[in-house]
């Protein structure tokens, strides 16, 4: 297997996003790794995803042949990371998808198919380190560490046994939630907009780890802490429906495109199960396997 590399977007001196390749804790600009590939330097990962199979192979080849070049790169620890995608095509979230989370809520049944909802894109996306405010109308703001799946191929009606082939890579995703309307839901059901769609409720990043380096997305540790205290410590093995089954289901409803993001549900340890909620001044940190650490300050 090729040496692992990760992709990210960092803030350049002019304030714009610039794509970088990470290897061994150091960053090189994409323009150094693939000189002349793009007419203008990409500001996020979308142009790479639009030609993902070739771009992924070419970056992997560079890393394998020229790994020593990263020693002169920028230390990743000093970078100012942005969201890997400024505007994912769509964000599809899966609810009630971990056995341990279903037990803690408690949810009266195990879903018989991947239960899903949509998060709006242009107001919810936030990058690593970017503050998210407690909504004025909510007193029950909650965290949810989730494995995010970034699609790399236009597809529909994908069979589960081939579904992982359409995945470009994986990201950390924090499905922030306002539980107020879950606790007091009207007879018509949960108001998913008031539950999930407030400004800033979709932080993700810092890295996209290409799918070639994740041998089994159902064997990744999931951890989240608030103010240094561990709240979630589980594994993607706890999923009711794995990544392949989720893609099969969602792609039977809608065409998936490069840059679409699927959030695959959260394990036990959310605030609502503990009667604990986020407040201004809190800091949420989450990490899934090799995806880096996503830090979200609560404003």
Secondary structure, 3 states (H helix, E strand, C coil): CCCCCEEEEEECCCCCEEEEEEECCEEEEHHHHCCCCCCCCCCCCHHHHCCHHHHHHHHHHHHHHHHHHHHHCEEHHHCCEECCCCCCCCEEEEECCEHHHHHHHCCCCCCCCCEEEEECCCCCEECCCCCECCCCCCCCEECCEEEEEEECCCECCCCHHHHHHHEEEEEEEEECEECHHHHCCECCECCHHHHHCCCCCEEECCCEEEHHHCCCCCCCEEEEEECCEEEEEEEHHHECCCHHHHHHHHHCCCCECCCCEEEEEECCCCHHHCCCCCCCCCEEEEEECCCCEEEEEEC
